[in-house]
Amino acid sequence: MGLPSGGSAVPTCLRRDAAAPSPPCRQARAALKIGRAVAFCASLAAGLVGGCKKENAYVAPPPPQVGVAHPIARAVVPYLEATGSTVAYNEVDLVARVEGFVESIDYKDGTEATPGQSLFVIEPPPYQAKLQQAQASLAAAKAQFTQADTEFARQSALGRRDFASQAAVDQARATRDTDQANVANQQAGLALAAINLGYTRVTAPFAGVVTQHLVSVGDLVGVSGPTRLASIVQLDPIYVTFSISEQDVQRIRANLVEAGVAIPIDLSKVPVEAGLMSEPDYPHRGVLDYVAPEVDPATGTLIVRAVFENQQRVLRPGYFVRIRLPERLAPAPALLVADASLGTSQAGRYLLVVNKDDVVEQRTVRAGALDGGLRVVQGEVTPDDRVVVTGLARAIPGEKVAPTPVAMPGG
């Protein structure tokens, strides 16, 4: 049972490959198993004792940081915003009202024409001849009337001296009246011939841009009715039409009455601003021109029209534009917040507000017009509310946050 010469720590009789161990070896093996069991129990006990220590408690993360600011209170002019479209101030089709061949086209497509400028000429000679014919017929009618009038005067004088019968006097009077009517008829014919001659020259009825011509020189026009030759569009000034809701109409009217403005008001005193989709602001200035007398029951809206100067021809008919007009004619107290702090839901626009317990609340508001970098708001918001303006993604309604006062962006 001594250690082998090779220095092995396990006696030969304790090895598993030892054959037929002697009784002393069996006793040694049993003692070894008991020792191992005791060591295992001691290790297990130590593990159990260590496992009975107090576990780590869950520590909630700190509330997210958000920046809050009070709404800015100041007097502003509240605006109503809408969308509309531009409409030509005047737009007409140029048509041939007499029959004939197109003799000349006196303009270049797409250029501006002045009032009275000749645009098309339609074979004037036949109508010039008809005018001369009407003049000759009128001259003959006048000569005949002169003769009849002289004859009536002579018969009347003879009748007073009983040298002519009353029948002769009456016949002379009838002849004179007939010839006088013929003179009036020939004068009308002359006027009609002059009008038709004037129709041979198609002129611009107002200042505007003339579209491309739809006929060519030598075309026969006006055969079966008026023939469209081109169109002319007046661009300065220009109309902008838009719709406002029934509620907006009632609110604007109430604001005007509250301000002591007489109803109905002079529309030309109500300014209107417009901007294209590509323009950041409302650079175009105009005034109201027309308000429909009734609300469309199908849409609940009312048609409104404004007129704008358009000397630079920036606005063209058919453009889609943004519109704003004042709800009041004088500034009124209002609350303003950063436009980026407003959210949108199915219920409309809202703000996230931190209450006195630092819990986020969602407040429904009505967004007004932009005033610089701020948006006018009305509704469930007060000047003392702490509005979330930064860290909006971390502000969840009903959850607690760590608010930090900041300046109102854009204020």
VOGU-3710 file (C-alpha; in Angstrom, 3 decimals, decimal comma):
1> mglpsggsav> 0,000/0,000/0,000  3,004/2,285/-0,230  3,366/4,828/-2,976  4,781/3,449/-6,182  8,177/4,485/-7,332  6,623/6,518/-10,167  5,358/9,124/-7,611  1,625/8,452/-8,163  -0,585/10,006/-5,469  -3,080/7,089/-5,565
11> ptclrrdaaa> -2,037/3,743/-3,986  -2,026/0,837/-6,336  -4,733/-1,015/-4,476  -7,051/2,012/-4,759  -6,894/2,200/-8,509  -9,926/1,070/-10,429  -7,854/-1,159/-12,635  -6,343/-3,028/-9,614  -7,321/-6,685/-9,801  -8,666/-8,556/-6,790
21> psppcrqara> -7,914/-6,010/-4,082  -7,073/-7,361/-0,693  -9,287/-6,689/2,359  -7,120/-3,815/3,522  -7,503/-2,227/0,119  -11,261/-2,600/0,262  -11,291/-0,828/3,602  -9,184/1,984/2,154  -11,568/2,351/-0,741  -14,541/2,621/1,563
31> alkigravaf> -12,797/5,252/3,658  -12,000/7,203/0,500  -15,663/7,179/-0,587  -16,774/8,404/2,833  -14,252/11,262/2,651  -15,448/12,291/-0,756  -19,084/12,295/0,426  -18,227/14,442/3,394  -16,373/16,939/1,143  -19,342/17,093/-1,242
41> caslaaglvg> -21,785/17,764/1,604  -19,546/20,467/2,976  -19,368/22,106/-0,445  -23,149/21,837/-0,876  -23,748/23,344/2,542  -21,444/26,218/1,730  -23,341/26,789/-1,500  -26,695/26,751/0,263  -25,470/29,163/2,881  -24,219/31,497/0,148
51> gckkenayva> -27,543/31,178/-1,733  -29,526/32,386/1,224  -28,069/35,883/0,913  -30,514/38,817/0,106  -31,244/39,110/-3,671  -30,640/42,426/-5,662  -33,859/44,556/-5,651  -35,186/46,062/-9,060  -34,353/49,722/-9,362  -36,584/51,627/-11,853
61> ppppqvgvah> -34,798/53,886/-14,368  -34,973/57,617/-13,679  -37,741/59,625/-15,402  -36,773/60,860/-18,871  -35,547/64,406/-19,212  -37,761/66,817/-21,181  -37,606/70,542/-21,774  -40,667/72,572/-20,835  -41,648/76,202/-21,396  -44,648/78,386/-20,657
71> piaravvpyl> -46,746/79,578/-23,631  -45,907/83,104/-24,716  -48,774/85,530/-24,168  -48,948/88,577/-26,413  -51,387/90,477/-28,591  -51,534/89,244/-32,168  -53,973/89,388/-35,050  -55,600/85,940/-35,217  -55,682/84,577/-38,744  -57,840/82,028/-40,480
81> eatgstvayn> -55,870/79,795/-42,827  -57,321/78,138/-45,903  -56,353/76,853/-49,322  -57,665/78,131/-52,614  -56,943/78,515/-56,306  -56,223/81,412/-58,606  -58,769/82,437/-61,249  -58,323/84,850/-64,145  -59,810/88,289/-63,571  -61,149/88,194/-67,144
91> evdlvarveg> -61,005/85,362/-69,658  -62,928/85,226/-72,936  -62,849/83,347/-76,221  -62,130/85,383/-79,336  -64,602/84,295/-82,018  -65,369/85,133/-85,623  -68,851/86,657/-85,746  -68,968/87,112/-89,523  -68,308/84,749/-92,395  -65,143/85,075/-94,416
101> fvesidykdg> -61,560/84,043/-94,927  -58,907/84,898/-92,319  -56,870/87,634/-93,965  -54,220/88,152/-91,264  -53,187/87,297/-87,706  -51,775/90,426/-86,087  -50,205/89,102/-82,877  -47,657/86,581/-81,643  -48,927/83,656/-79,602  -48,558/84,154/-75,855
111> teatpgqslf> -47,897/87,888/-75,934  -49,850/90,562/-74,119  -52,302/92,687/-76,029  -53,601/96,138/-75,183  -57,310/97,023/-75,255  -58,463/97,585/-78,836  -55,388/95,985/-80,414  -56,163/94,166/-83,674  -55,652/90,417/-83,427  -57,418/88,899/-86,464
121> viepppyqak> -58,670/90,375/-89,752  -61,455/88,532/-91,626  -61,857/89,589/-95,295  -63,221/93,157/-94,935  -63,963/94,008/-98,642  -67,401/92,306/-98,861  -68,566/94,049/-95,725  -67,098/97,356/-96,846  -69,166/97,033/-100,004  -72,298/96,261/-97,983
131> lqqaqaslaa> -71,650/99,363/-95,911  -71,399/101,508/-99,045  -74,585/99,911/-100,342  -76,368/100,777/-97,102  -75,106/104,344/-97,318  -76,487/104,670/-100,850  -79,856/103,213/-99,816  -80,053/105,695/-96,959  -79,274/108,595/-99,275  -82,042/107,487/-101,664
141> akaqftqadt> -84,499/107,105/-98,806  -83,706/110,585/-97,542  -84,214/112,063/-101,012  -87,530/110,307/-101,363  -88,574/111,501/-97,930  -87,658/115,061/-98,828  -89,854/114,903/-101,906  -92,725/113,338/-99,974  -92,434/115,941/-97,236  -92,531/118,753/-99,797
151> efarqsalgr> -95,559/117,226/-101,481  -97,351/116,916/-98,170  -96,682/120,568/-97,377  -98,031/121,629/-100,789  -101,176/119,497/-100,482  -101,790/120,786/-96,975  -101,593/124,384/-98,180  -104,013/123,677/-101,065  -106,352/121,883/-98,718  -106,572/124,888/-96,418
161> rdfasqaavd> -107,697/126,984/-99,402  -110,055/124,246/-100,577  -108,034/123,725/-103,781  -107,241/120,085/-102,802  -109,438/117,394/-101,388  -108,909/115,985/-97,942  -108,166/112,612/-99,522  -105,237/114,094/-101,419  -103,889/115,641/-98,225  -104,196/112,354/-96,362
171> qaratrdtdq> -102,452/110,478/-99,177  -99,574/112,940/-99,154  -99,264/112,600/-95,380  -99,158/108,786/-95,618  -96,526/108,887/-98,346  -94,396/111,254/-96,281  -94,661/109,067/-93,132  -93,821/105,939/-95,135  -90,744/107,542/-96,617  -89,740/108,811/-93,178
181> anvanqqagl> -89,952/105,270/-91,794  -87,927/104,024/-94,738  -85,217/106,527/-93,849  -85,111/105,115/-90,302  -84,962/101,591/-91,723  -82,079/102,457/-94,001  -80,263/104,114/-91,099  -80,569/100,872/-89,144  -79,295/98,947/-92,145  -76,327/101,287/-92,369
191> alaainlgyt> -75,579/100,806/-88,673  -75,795/97,014/-89,049  -73,481/97,086/-92,058  -71,006/99,181/-90,068  -71,179/96,701/-87,178  -70,548/93,745/-89,466  -67,628/95,572/-91,017  -66,261/96,112/-87,522  -66,578/92,387/-86,829  -64,100/91,702/-89,608
201> rvtapfagvv> -61,402/93,008/-87,283  -61,225/91,011/-84,032  -59,637/93,172/-81,319  -58,605/92,670/-77,695  -61,464/93,592/-75,350  -59,063/94,185/-72,448  -55,377/93,978/-71,627  -54,264/90,369/-71,362  -52,254/87,484/-72,740  -53,543/85,992/-75,995
211> tqhlvsvgdl> -53,290/82,237/-76,352  -52,117/80,396/-79,452  -54,260/80,893/-82,554  -56,605/78,071/-83,466  -56,995/79,005/-87,153  -54,578/79,899/-89,906  -54,490/82,596/-92,544  -56,816/81,567/-95,380  -59,192/79,501/-93,225  -62,898/80,067/-93,813
221> vgvsgptrla> -64,559/80,958/-90,523  -68,025/81,892/-89,282  -69,868/79,697/-91,800  -72,129/77,693/-89,471  -71,822/80,009/-86,467  -69,183/81,777/-84,385  -65,747/80,200/-84,850  -63,295/80,239/-81,932  -60,052/81,883/-82,981  -58,115/82,101/-79,673
231> sivqldpiyv> -58,569/83,177/-76,052  -57,378/86,168/-74,061  -56,645/86,039/-70,322  -56,220/89,016/-68,012  -53,536/88,326/-65,381  -53,388/91,653/-63,561  -55,239/91,811/-61,284  -56,100/88,190/-60,495  -58,740/86,485/-58,366  -58,173/83,904/-55,632
241> tfsiseqdvq> -61,198/81,860/-54,580  -61,430/79,697/-51,465  -63,975/78,252/-49,046  -64,435/78,740/-45,319  -66,554/76,633/-43,024  -69,817/77,633/-41,433  -68,147/77,638/-38,003  -65,420/79,982/-39,250  -68,027/82,358/-40,655  -69,867/82,496/-37,341
251> riranlveag> -66,650/82,985/-35,353  -65,406/85,805/-37,582  -68,771/87,525/-37,422  -68,832/87,248/-33,614  -65,310/88,702/-33,409  -66,282/91,634/-35,613  -69,412/92,337/-33,592  -67,391/92,166/-30,367  -64,921/94,668/-31,815  -67,764/97,058/-32,704
261> vaipidlskv> -67,391/96,673/-36,470  -70,575/97,427/-38,409  -72,119/94,462/-40,221  -72,040/94,151/-43,196  -68,496/95,453/-43,495  -66,696/97,009/-46,439  -64,973/93,990/-47,983  -62,237/96,127/-49,527  -60,995/96,883/-45,996  -60,352/93,211/-45,159
271> pveaglmsep> -56,783/92,275/-46,144  -55,980/88,830/-47,511  -52,548/87,253/-47,867  -51,589/84,441/-50,226  -48,561/82,255/-50,796  -47,661/79,543/-53,286  -46,728/76,071/-52,140  -43,081/76,883/-52,958  -43,085/80,105/-50,928  -42,360/79,983/-47,179
281> dyphrgvldy> -44,607/82,883/-46,225  -47,504/84,921/-47,607  -45,819/87,490/-49,866  -48,874/88,397/-51,969  -51,282/91,028/-50,633  -54,885/91,531/-51,658  -58,337/92,388/-50,340  -61,668/90,617/-50,162  -63,796/91,159/-53,239  -66,822/88,880/-52,896
291> vapevdpatg> -68,540/86,699/-50,292  -71,298/84,308/-51,325  -74,663/85,266/-49,815  -75,402/81,724/-48,615  -73,665/78,645/-47,246  -73,660/75,548/-49,428  -75,728/73,017/-47,423  -73,986/70,091/-49,127  -70,501/71,072/-47,939  -71,216/73,490/-45,086
301> tlivravfen> -68,849/76,017/-46,646  -69,107/79,496/-48,058  -67,331/80,698/-51,220  -65,068/83,728/-50,755  -63,090/85,611/-53,394  -60,166/88,000/-53,058  -58,452/90,168/-55,661  -54,662/90,575/-55,870  -52,381/92,823/-57,855  -50,196/90,714/-60,146
311> qqrvlrpgyf> -47,908/93,086/-61,982  -45,014/90,597/-61,997  -47,298/87,807/-63,265  -46,161/85,521/-60,443  -49,680/84,187/-60,015  -51,252/82,319/-62,903  -54,812/81,017/-63,215  -55,150/77,515/-61,817  -52,398/77,793/-59,184  -52,992/76,150/-55,796
321> vrirlperla> -52,303/78,732/-53,058  -52,357/79,078/-49,286  -54,615/81,801/-47,915  -54,870/83,582/-44,608  -57,181/86,391/-43,574  -57,636/88,054/-40,182  -60,386/86,865/-37,884  -60,202/90,285/-36,222  -59,242/93,640/-37,645  -57,211/94,533/-34,500
331> papallvada> -54,706/92,573/-32,372  -56,108/90,456/-29,530  -54,450/88,588/-26,599  -53,296/85,122/-27,601  -51,074/82,229/-26,490  -48,240/81,082/-28,734  -46,107/77,944/-28,672  -43,396/76,491/-30,869  -44,978/74,975/-33,950  -42,878/71,816/-33,552
341> slgtsqagry> -44,394/71,140/-30,111  -47,835/70,544/-31,623  -48,890/66,989/-32,323  -51,688/65,571/-34,457  -54,110/62,784/-33,655  -57,485/61,631/-34,916  -59,071/64,089/-32,484  -57,084/67,006/-33,942  -54,067/68,987/-32,748  -52,724/68,645/-29,219
351> llvvnkddvv> -49,958/69,734/-26,830  -48,094/67,677/-24,214  -48,185/69,432/-20,848  -46,421/68,491/-17,601  -48,718/68,868/-14,590  -47,755/69,718/-10,998  -46,906/66,050/-10,299  -44,511/65,982/-13,275  -46,872/63,684/-15,169  -47,425/64,246/-18,867
361> eqrtvragal> -50,928/65,191/-20,008  -52,278/65,525/-23,536  -54,300/68,711/-24,127  -56,497/69,259/-27,201  -56,017/72,666/-28,838  -56,991/74,499/-31,998  -54,002/75,728/-33,956  -54,152/79,191/-35,438  -51,812/81,053/-37,747  -48,055/81,289/-37,519
371> dgglrvvqge> -46,642/84,446/-35,959  -42,964/84,379/-36,747  -41,723/81,025/-35,483  -44,651/80,495/-33,123  -48,129/79,107/-33,601  -51,238/80,634/-32,039  -53,171/78,039/-30,008  -56,546/78,032/-28,309  -58,249/75,432/-26,151  -57,085/73,396/-23,153
381> vtpddrvvvt> -53,964/75,427/-22,422  -53,222/78,302/-20,025  -50,290/80,709/-19,640  -49,093/78,789/-16,524  -48,928/75,382/-18,226  -45,573/73,768/-18,762  -45,554/72,726/-22,403  -43,108/70,048/-23,553  -40,962/71,632/-26,256  -37,908/69,334/-26,307
391> glaraipgek> -37,638/65,586/-25,817  -41,131/65,073/-27,191  -40,353/61,478/-28,115  -39,651/60,702/-24,434  -42,858/62,342/-23,165  -45,631/59,754/-22,903  -49,067/60,806/-21,630  -49,650/59,398/-18,146  -45,944/58,841/-17,478  -43,724/60,803/-15,133
401> vaptpvampg> -40,870/62,910/-16,505  -38,077/65,094/-15,222  -38,900/68,571/-16,613  -36,221/71,148/-17,230  -37,246/74,777/-17,896  -36,025/76,015/-21,288  -36,770/78,992/-23,490  -39,649/78,665/-25,937  -38,086/77,849/-29,324  -38,783/80,565/-31,840
411> g> -39,930/82,991/-29,160
//
